[in-house]
Amino acid sequence: MELQGNQSYYSIAPAGIYSLLAASEKVLSVFGPFYATNHRVLRLDPPDCLGQRHSLEIPYSQLVSVEMVHRANHGALALGTAMIILGFFIMPFLPISAMLTLPIGSGFLYLGAKGKPGYFQLMTHDMPKPAEKYWQVEYNRSGSFIATVRIIIGQMPDF
């Protein structure tokens, strides 16, 4: 990466991205392989074994929303299941303990099913299912990029 810029605009981005931009296009935010410009969102994958780069784009006019997708918390699901099973096994011997174990286990099941933030999904009109995986932006540390895209498309950012 190198520092690119003119008198009033600087951006840290690979030099290869600038060959893909229109003359009036500027990079507003970068996160991993994703670039938010003032015209579109670009995905520029690293070079493959032949040295060729693969790039994809979504113009803002086609971008419908940015959705947060939650992933199940498997640890909490396993703990809740174990507590419920344990509660049923100890019910004949320790009914009061079982009465505490069952609702607590149910609470862990609920939290596990509710999940934790996994990634942001960029959605367009009629996006095919196989294409969705290319437009999944990692949740961790992507807040500035996602906020930039949401503001441009008119979707209120999550704070």
Summary of the structure (lengths in Angstrom):
residues: 159
radius of gyration: 22.8
end to end distance: 30.3
largest distance: 77.8
contacts: 408
relative contact order: 0.16
helix: 38%
strand: 30%
